[in-house]
Amino acid sequence: MWLMTDESIQPYQRIVQDVRDRIRLGHLKGGQKLESTRVLAEKYQVAQGTVQRALAELRTGGIIYSHQGRGSYIRESAAEVVADPTTQAIKRLEEQVADLTTRLERLEHDRTSTDS
């Protein structure tokens, strides 16, 4: 059974948090298929309805998608969705720095072209 802590939250919320944590840690990756509802219910020792509620919340949160009769899969963008706010802020800053660097290089290139 997977690690589930904090008994103060609902069982379906613990499953949601566990899946999010497994994605954050790289144990689940985009495109990867989740276990069946039955298998998840056994692993978490909950009713299948509890697993279905957790999967519904994960779908709503954009973390998984499901195909009728084929199962549920981790979205390619799931790692970004579950990343902690600090990691997300750092990633945005890195993107902004890269954009500014490109702009600066373009300006310097344009300036040296006109100086010639």
N, C-alpha and C positions, 0 to 999 in steps of 0.2 A: 504494500500500500504506500502511496505517496505521502509525503509530509504535509499535514494540514494542522495548523495551529489556530489559536484564538477561538475558543469555544463560544465567545459572545456573539459571533455572527452566524447567520443562517447557513445550513449545510451547502445550499446552492452557491452562496457567496464565497464560501471556502473553496469550492471547485473552481469558480471563476478566478479567484485570486491565485490558486495553484497553477492554472493554465497560463495566466499572465506571467507569473514568476518563471515558469518553465520556458516561456518564450524569451523573457528578458535574459535568462541565463544561457540561452542558446540550445536548450534541450529539445525545443520544438522550433521548427523553421517553416518559413513560408512554403506553401504547397504541400506540406506534410499532412497526411490523413490522421485524424484523431481516432482513438479506439471507438468501438461501437458503444451505443448507449448502455447496452447490457454489460459489457466489459467494464466501462467506467463506473457503473453502479456497483459492481462487485468490488472494484478496487477501492472506491471511496466508502463502501459499505452504506449505501443509501438506496432509496427507491429510484427506479428508472425515471419517474416523473421529476424527481429532484435534479437528475442529470439533464433532462430535457429543459428544465427551467434555466439551468446554468448555461446550456448551449444557446438558448434564446437570448440571454443577456450578452453572451459573447458575440452573437450575430449582430445584435443591436449596437454593440460597441465597435463594430467593424473589425473584430479580431478574427472571426471565422466566417466561413460561408458553408452552406450545406446544399447537397444535391439529393433530392428524394430518392431513396433506395440505394444510394452510393455512399453516403456518409457525410461527415463534416471535415473541413480542411482549414488549415491555418492560412490566412490571407498573406500575400507577399509583403504587405505593408504592416503586418502585425507588430513587428519589432519596434517600428516607429511609434505605433499607437500605445504600446505598453511602456515605452521608455520613460524614465522618471523625468520630472520637469527640468532638473538641472542638466541632464544629458540632452534634452530637447533644446534648451537655451544655448548650450555650447555648440550644438550642431548648427543652429540658426546663425550664431556668430561666425562660425567657420565659413558658412556659405556667404555671408555678407563680406567677410574679409577677402574671400576668393573673388567675389564680384568686384570689389573695390580695387583689388590688385590688377584684374583684367582691365578695368577702366583706366587706371593709372598708366599701365603699360601702353594702352592705346593712345592716351594723351601724349605721353613721352615720344612715342613713335611719330605721331602727327606733328609734334613740335620740331623734332629733328628733321623731318621731311621738308618742312617749310623753311627751316634755317639754312638748308643746303643751297 
